[in-house]
Amino acid sequence: MILRSIIMKYETTVTIINRLGLHARPAFRFAQLASEFDADVWLTKGKKMVDGKNILDVLTLACPHGSTLRVEADGPDADQAVLSLKALVESRFGELD
């Protein structure tokens, strides 16, 4: 199952597939898209969890190609936030490798 609901909380796992990883431009796109939703968005790598709406927080995860992350959202738009962010990652953040 891709999404799991716990009350109004949704989460999924994504893998960074673009060659350069989650560098500044994709991190900005992730944070910008996350900010469009009425939900708290969290991004987790290993034991480190950061605010998915904060570009600097996202960058601190240091995610090269192949990194696995958990995307979580909680709030009224949580389901759409998770689906949209998953699609963004799967689209390689619009980068052509």
N, C-alpha and C positions, 0 to 999 in steps of 0.2 A: 504494500500500500504506500502511495506517495505521501499523502497527507494523513495526519493523525490529529483528531480533535479532542481536546480536554477542555470542556466548557467553551470558551471563546479563544482558545489557544491552538495554534496550528504550527506544525514544524515539518521540515523535510531535510534531506541530506543532498548536497550538491558537490560536484567535483569540478575544480578549476581546470578547464580544458584548453584555454588559450595559451599559446606558447610562452608568453612573457609573464603569465600569472596575474595576480591581483595587484597590479601596479597602480600608479596615481589615477590614470584615466578611468579604468574600470572601477576602482574604488569610489571615484566621484560619481560615476553613473549609478552604482549600487546605492550609495547614500542618497543621491538625488531622487531615485525612484522610490526608495523606502520612505522618504519624507513626504511623498504624495499621499500616503495612506493614514487613516485615522486608526493607528495601531502602534504599539511599541514593537520595534523590530530588533532582534538580537542575532548576532552572528557568533558562532562558536567554532574554535579550532582547538582540538585537544581539550585542555582544561581552562583555556582562556575564552571568556565571553565578553563581547563588546557591543556597544550601541551601533546598530546597523545604519542609523541615520547620521552618524558622525564620521566624516571621511577620515579624520586622523585616527580615530579608534579602529576603523576598518583596516587602515594601512599598518597598524601595529601588529596585526596578525601575521604579517610576512608570509603570504601564500603563493608559493611558486606553482608552476604547472603540476597538476596531479594532486594538489591539496584537496582534502575532503573537509567540508564545512557543514555545520548544521545551521539552518535558517529557521528562526522561531519568530512568531508574531502573536501578539495578544491584544485584542480590541475589536471594535466593530468591523473593521476592514481586514482582519487578520488573514482570512482565507485568501482573499484576492492579493494581499501583499505577498504571501508566501508563493502563490502560483506565479505572480508577475516576476518576482525576484529569481525564482527557479528558471523561468524562461529566459531572463536576461543572462544568467550564468551559462545556460545551455546554448545561447546564441553567441557565445564567446565575447559578450559585451559589445557586439557589433564590430569586433576587430577581425580583419582578414589575416590569417596566419600564413 
